[in-house]
């Protein structure tokens, strides 16, 4: 068996399972072996019933206490058991497993492992694994069981079996890393590492395996970036754009002064666009630092020089917001530049008219979504493209615009806080500008990390904010309820929150499975304050700008990454009002609380 052997050759993988694997990018044995676990289940020592903690997956051993009960409807039967040890009694429930009544009919000792949650009647262990008799748990104790990224129809057990079979059947891979490099950094041999990352005997083996594989991946990444830089020669600037006095006049006429950081970036962009080579620049700055006005000034200068500029937004709602704010700004200051909006939801007739205005050059600034690079769009003289990190403007997009004319200047906007040295690595083909000052009228966002016991206090605070005319976001990690994962979900949560907050407050929900038209309608109604509280998944982390929103509450915050939490926090603090971010976590872990803080 080799790296390129089809996974169809593995036992137990038929046509149906093969298609499921292919949907997650696994076609060969090599793909499978490089599909590393997303985490591990650690089977720790059992704890006394009195010491179980909310929000953790734990193991208890005890005796079956009383009768096993089955309740609920035919669609959702709940089996309830009580397990007792010398320190107390714990309620345990399973979903859709009524046959357990006969399993435990004889009573006796049992070991159970599952997630502990708080319900109205106290702490409950939900849907645990059963080790009956107790001795079976000894085979798993202190082991690390791999957890893989899955999709509907593909179980963790199926992936685990396939990986184990592939590792056992494959020839040893040749070591690719020089011995002196491994020795210098104390790195494990490749074959040891790849087996250790999937099935570590203990934590020490896992750490050795991870260090080796992470080092190798990052080394390959750095070398590829260096190779890209070596090949990447600066292109000649076909759109030499000098400064226009109207831009300076607008800057001086604004009701606020640009910060020194903004002024510096404006000058860097102007220098690039008037230089000998095409601009490729990243502008990095926190939410609210004023990146948009910097981009608007660059587009305005481009248009006044007789060229066209385009801005790509990640959603239609944000594209419309940019269009309206730029149009309003130009009208207020008497700037005669035609701004055009182009989105996918426009009618065929509206698109044709927009295409004509863009092609003939009447539209000097075009705001839109990915519709800007569709086949029907032809620019007259596109000299500047502004985009954001969510639409990483790479080679293919640049080629798409180049086919519509010459190669334009590119300005990429980023709100993700990353160190300058890392930014140079990640955006190796871009020059970097940093806006590290907030405008004087922007108040810093107040953050707090709380456990689920503060939920009612948070609801009362949200009601107070709404009473003052403000709006709130609540972020949940799931769309619908899951039997296997204890996490808040938007649909049930929105229903519950509507009852909690009362009839005077409009609550709605938003998630990625909704049709785009539905999502746009919800976001537009939220923007008009027709909805006061929006319960959503991370679909709103980009693409919506509501200055009136002052509260961001993130449920199960420990389930999100740091960059994601930063993007979510950026949905508030966009206006003149004091804003707040509440990270709600059920985790008792000090590490988790430190991470969120």
N, C-alpha and C positions, 0 to 999 in steps of 0.2 A: 504494500500500500504506500503511495507517495502523496506528496503535498497536493497534487493536481487530481487525485482520484475523486470521482463523483461520490457524494454522500449516499447516493442510491446503492452503492456497493456495501454499505453498512447494514448489518442485520437489524430488522425491525423498522426500516425506513422504506415505505412504499411510495406510490405516486402521490397520495394525499399528503403524507408527512413531508415528502420532498418539496412540494409546493409551499408548505408552511415555512420550511427552513429558508427557501429562496426569498420569501417575502421579507425576511430579516437579513438578507444579504449573504446567506450561507449556501454555496453551491458545491464546494469542494471540501475535502478533508482538511486542507490547509486553512480554509475560511473558518471551519468549525473549531480548530485548535486555537485560532487567533480570536475567537469569540469569548473573551475573558468574562468571568463572573462580574456582575455589578455589585456584589456584596456577598456576605457569608452569614449563615445561621450558626451561631456558636451555642452548643449544647452544654450549658454550665451546670454546676451542682444544684440540686434542688434546694429551695429556700423554705423556711417555716411559713405556714399560712399567714401568720401575723406580720410577716415582713414583705409580703408582695407589694409592689409599687405600681401605681397607675401609669399607663402609657408604656410599660415595658413588657417584653416577651420573657416569661419566666417559667420555671419548672417547680411543681410541688408534688410531694408524695404523702399519701394518707389513706384513710379507709373510706369506702363508700358509706355515706351516712343517710339513712332513711330510704324512701322509695324514689325510683327514677320516674319523672313525670314527662308526659308529652302533651303539648298544648299548641294552640294556633290553628290556622286554616290548613286545608289540604295542600295549598301552594307553598306555604311557609310554616312547616311544623318545627317547633322548638322543643328540643329535649333538654331537660334540666336535671342536674345532679348536684349533690352537695358532697364535698370531700372534707374530711376532718382529720386534724392531727392534734398533737398535745397543746398547740398554741392557739387554735381557733378553727373556724369553719368557713369554707369558701364556696360560693355559688359558681357553678360551671354550666354553660349552655352550648348546644350544637344546633346548627341549622340543617333541616332536611335530613336528619339521621335518626328516625324513630326506632330503627332496629336496635339501637343501643340499649333500649329498655331491657331486652332479653340478654344482651351482652353482660350487663351489670346486675342481672337478677340475683345472682348468688352473693353479691357484696364482695368483701375482701379488700386487699390492698391494691392501690393503683397509682401510677405516676402519670401526671398530665403536664403538657407543655403548651402554653398559648399566651396570647396577649391579654393583659389585664386592663380593663376599662372601668370607668366609674359610671354607674347607672343610678336611678333614683333610690334603689334599695341597697346601695353600697358598691363595693368593688366586685366585679364579675370577670371570670376568665372565659373568653369567647372562643368557641370552635377549636379547642386544643387537640394536639396529637395525643394518642392514647398508647401508653406502654403498660400492658396488662398481660402477664404479671410484671411487677416492677423491675425485675432483673433485666428485662430487655433494654432498659434505658442505659445500662452500663456499657453497652456496645457503642452508644453514641456520645457518651459523656466526654466533655472537653474537646470534641471534634469540631472542625469547621466544615460545614456543608455548603457547597457553592449555590448561589442564587443567580440565575441568568435573566437577561431581558427577554420577555416573552410576548406573545400575541395570542389572540383568541384561537383556541384549538391546539396550541403547543404548550405542553406542560414542562415544568422544571425537571421532572423526573425523566422525561423523554430526551431532553437536551443533555442531562447528566449522563445517561446511559450511552448516548451517541458519542460524547466527548471521551468517556472512559474507553469505549471500544476503539476509537480512532487512535488514542494515545498508545493503547496496547498493541495495535496492529501496524503502526507506522515505523518505518526505518528511522534510526537516529539521524537527526538533522546535523549537517556540518556546522561547526562553530564558526560564526562570521566575524566575531569581534577579536582583534589581536590580543594575544595572551598578555602582553605588557600593559595594555589598557585595562583589562580585567583585573590584573594584579594591582595596578595603581589605585583603582577605586574599590577594590574588594568585592567584585561582582561575581555572581554565580555563573556556572556554565549554562548554556541555552537550554539543553534538554532537561536539566534539573529544574530550571526556572519555569519552563512551560508546564511541566507536570505539577510543580509546586504551586503555581498560581490557580490551577483548577482544583487540585485535591491536596491542600497542605495538611501535613500531619499535625502541625501545631502552628502557633502564631509566628514563631521564629522562622520556620520554613517559608511561610507566607511573606514575611518582610524581605527575606533574601530574594525570593522570586520576583516580588514586585519591584524592588530596587533595580534588578537587572533589566527587566522588561521596560520599565519607565525610562531608564537611562538610554537604552537602545532606541526607543521611539523618539525621544527628544533629540538624540544625536542625529538620527536620520532626518528629522524635521529641520534642524539647524543647517545641516549640509545641503538640503534641497533649497532652503531659502538663500544660502550663499551662492548656490549654482544659479538660481533665478536672478540674483543681483548681478552676477557676472555677465549674464546674457542680456540683462535689461539695460539697454542704452537709452538715454534720454532722447525723445523724439523732438525734431525741430518744431518750433512754435510757428504755426501758420496763422494764428490769431493774436497778434501783438496788440494788447489792450492797455492804453494809457489812462491815467486818472482823469475824471471829468469833474468840473467845478460844481455841477448839480449834486453830486454825491456828497461833497463836503458841505454844501449848503443844507442838504437834508439832515446830515449828521448834527450840524450845529443847531438846527431848528427843532430837533426832537425834544419832547418834554422831559427827557432825562439825559444825563451825560453818559457816554460810553465809558466803561471802566478802562483803566490803563492796559489791562490784559486784552480787552476787546480791540482797542486801538492798535496795539502791537500786532495782533493777528490780521486786522484789516490791512495794515501796511505790508505784512508778509505775503498776503494773497495778491495785493496790487503789484508787488515786486515780481512775483512769479509770473503773473499774466502779462507783464510787460517785458519779460525776459526772453532769452533766446530759445528756451526749451519749453515743452508743454508742462503745465502744472499738474502734479499729482500730490495733493496735500490732505492730510488728516487733521481735522480740528477736534481736539478732545477737550471736553469741559462738562462739569456736573450739570444736572438738570437745573434750569433756571439761570445758568451763567450767561445766557445771551448769545448762543450760537446762531440762532435763526436770523437775528438782525444782521449779523456779520455776513451770512449767506445772501440775504436780501440786498445788501449794499454791493456785493460782488456781482449779483445778477443785474442790478440796476446799472452798474458801470459798464457791463457787457452790452446791455441793450442800447445805452446812450452812445456807444461806439459803433452802432450799426449792426451788431450781431445778435444772435439768439442765445437764451439760457434756458435750461430745463431743470426742474427739481422733482426728484422721484420720492414719493412718500410711501410708507409701508401699507397704509390702508386708505380707502376712499374717503373715509370720514376726516382723516388728518389732511388729505390732499385738499378737500373742500375748505377746511379751516385755514390752511395756508393761503389758498386762493383768495378767500374773503378778507383775511387780515392784510395781505399785500395790496389787494385792490383798494381797500379802505385807506391804507397808508398813502398810496399814490394819489387818491382823490383828495385827501385832506391837504396835501402839500402841492397840489396842482402839477403832478408829474405825468406827462403825456406818454405813457408806455402801455401798450395793450398787453394785458395778462390773460392767458387762455387756460381753461381747465380741461383735462382729458382723462376720463376714467372708463373702466370697463362696463359700468352699468348704464352709460349714456346710450340713447337710442341710436340706431344706424344713421338717422338723419342728422342728429346732433354731432355725431362723430365726423360725418362727411364735411359738415360746415367747419368744424374745428380743424380737420385735416387741411382744408383749403386755406384757412387763415394762417396755419403754420407753414405750409409749403410756399406760399407767396411772400412770407416774411412779415405779414401784417402783425401777427402775434409775436412779440419780442421775448416774452417770458412765458414758459409753458409749465404748468403745475399738474402733476398726474401721478399715476401708479405705474405698474409695469406696462400699462397700455402705451406708454411712451416709446417702447422699443418694438411694438408690433409692426407687422408688415405694411399696414396702410399709412404709417406716419412717415412723411418726408419733410425734413427741415430745409429751410433756405440757406442758413449759415449758422449752424449750431456751434457755439464756441465754448460753452461752459455747461457742465452737468454737476448738479449738487445731489448727493444721495446720503444715506445713513448706513450705519454698520449693519443693520438688519438686511440691507440690500447690498452687501459687500460688492463693490463695483469692480469686478474682475475683468479678465481678458475677454471673455465671451460678450459681456455687456459693452465693453469698449469697442469691440469689433462691430457689434450691432449698430452703435452710433456712428462709427467710422464709415460704415457702408452708406450712411445717410449724408455723408459729406466728409470733411477732413477730421482728424483726431481732435476732440475737444479737450479743454482743461477739465480736470476732475477735482471736486471738493467733497471729501467724505466727512460726515459728522458723527461723532461718537460721544455717548454719555457714560460709557463704562469706565470706572476709575481703575486704571492699570498703570503701574510704574512706567516711566519714560523708556527705560531700557527694554522692558518687555514689549512696549508698544513698537519699538524699533524692530524687534524680532517678528512680531505678529503682522505688522504692516511694513514689511521689508522694502516694498516698492514705493512707499509714500514718505514725503517729508512730513514733519509733525509740528503742529502748533498746539499750545495748551492755553485754555482760558481758565485761570486758577483763582478768579475773583468773582464773587457774586455781586450783582447790582445793589446799590445802597437800599433800595426799597424791598428787597427780598429777605424775609425772615428765615433763619435756619429751621429745618424740620425737627420737631421734638420726637424722640424715639423712646419706646419702652418695651421690655421683654417681660411677659407675664404668663402665669400658668392658667389653666382653664377655670380656676376658681374665681378669676377676675372677669369672667365673661359678662355677668350681669352689670358689673360696674362699667364695662366698655359699652354695653348697650345703652345705659343711662347717659353716658357721655355723648354717644352718637345722637340720641334724641335731643340733647341740649344743643348740639351743633346744628342739627336740622332746624330747630326752633329759631336759631339765629340766622337762618337763611342759607346755611351751608349744605354740602352734600358729602356722601361717604361711599367708599368702596369696601367690600369684604371679599377677600380672595380665599378660595377653597381649592385643594389639590385635585378633586375628582368631579366628574360630571354626574354620575349616578352612584347609588350605594353599592358597595362590594361586600360580599360575605367574608372575604379573606383579608381585606385591608381595613383597618380602623382609621378612617380619615373623613373629614367633613366633605360633603358633596353639594354642589351649587343648587340643584333642584329642590332637594328636601330642605336645605338650609334657608333658601329664599322663602319657602312656604312658612317655615317656623319663625323666621325673623319678621315676616309680615304680621303674624299674629302677635309677636312680642312687642313690636313698635307701635302697633295700633293703626286704625283706619286713616288717620291724618297723614301718614307717611307712605309714599309710593315706593314699593320694593320690587325690583325685577332682577332677572338673572341673565347671564351671558356665558356661552361656552363655544368651543371650537367646532362642535358637531352641528351647530345651527347653520342654516343657509346664510350666505353673505348678505343678502338683502335684509334678513332678520337681524343680523348683527349690526348692520349699519343703522337700521331703524332704532334699535335699542340705544346705541351710542349717541345718535342724534337727539333722541328724547332726553337722555341723561344730560347732554350738553345744553339743552334748553331748560333744564331743571324740572322737567315733567316727571322725572324719576329722581327721588332723593337718595335712595340707597341702592347701589348696584352690586349684586353678588355675582362673582365671576371666577373663572379659572384664569390662568396666566395669559389668556388671549388678549387682555388689555395692557400687557406690559409695554407694548408699543402701539402707536397709532391712535391715541386719543388725548386731547388737550382740553381739560376742563378747569380753568383757574378757580372756579367756585368750590371745587372738591378739596376738603381740608382734612379728612380722616381716611387713612388706609389701615384696615385691620386684616392681618394675614393669619388665617387659621392653619394649624399644623405647620408652623413656620420652619420646623426642623426638616421638613421634606423638600425644601427648596435650596438651590445653590446660592452662593453669595452674590454672584452677578445678577441672578434672577431677582433676588430680594432688592437689590439696588435699583433695578429697572422698575420694579413694582412701586418702591418708595418714591420714585420719580414721577408718579402720576399725581402726587399732591405737592404742595409747595410751589405751585405755578402761578399763584396770584398774590394779592397784597395781604391776605389773611394768614394768621398763624396756622400752621398745619402740623398734623400728628401722625405718627406711624406706630401701630400696636402690633407687635409680634406675639401671637398666641401660640404657646407650645405645651403639649402634654408630656414632653420629655422631662425627666428629673435630672438628666445628665448634666454635670457641671460643664463638660466640654461643649455640649449643645448650647447652653445658655451663654457661654463665653463667645462662641461663634456668632450667635445672633446679636450679641451686644456690640 
